[in-house]
Amino acid sequence: MKARELRDLSAAELRQKELDLITELFNLKFQHATGQLENTERLPQVRKDLARVKTILGEKISAQDKGV
């Protein structure tokens, strides 16, 4: 997921995307701990996507607070 794609989403859509990624990360961690995770590369991908979403969401909220 690219930052350009995320910037086109609204704040509500970003919040939903954040919740989805948090749930997915939890499930991946659980699978990893129980030895059921096949694609271990997905863990860092989801972490980075979650960080991108949180960053862009913070920027949008900050811009709204400043009235820009």
Summary of the structure (lengths in Angstrom):
residues: 68
radius of gyration: 14.1
end to end distance: 25.9
largest distance: 48.4
contacts: 156
relative contact order: 0.17
helix: 79%
strand: 0%
